[in-house]
Amino acid sequence: MIKKVVGIITLIIFITTLLPLNALAEERVNLEQISDKMPGDQVIIKGTTNLDEVTVKILRPNGTIMYVNVIKGTENGDFEDVIT
C-alpha cells in the first residue's frame, strides 16, 4: 500500500515538473470594438493585455498583409496604435 502511494506521489511530482509554470497562466488580449471606417479615416486600435507586447496585423480582403506593428504595452496593460 505504501509503495502504491509513493508511486502515485512520484508520478504527480514528475508530471508537474514537465509543465512549465507559465503554462497555467492565462495570456489575454482584450481589443476595443472599432467602428465602421471609410477610406482615409483614422483607425485607432486599443485595448488591454497581460502580455509585454502585442502584434497588430491587418489583412486586406484578398488575404494579403496591409499592416503589421508590434506595440509595447504600458505597465497597467494598455496598448494603442493609430493607423491612417
Sequence and secondary structure as in RCSB ss.txt:
>XXXX:A:sequence
MIKKVVGIITLIIFITTLLPLNALAEERVNLEQISDKMPGDQVIIKGTTNLDEVTVKILRPNGTIMYVNVIKGTE
NGDFEDVIT
>XXXX:A:secstr
 HHHHHHHHHHHHHHHHHS GGGGS   EEE       TT  EEEEEEESSSEEEEEEE TTS EEEEEEEE  T
TSEEEEEE 
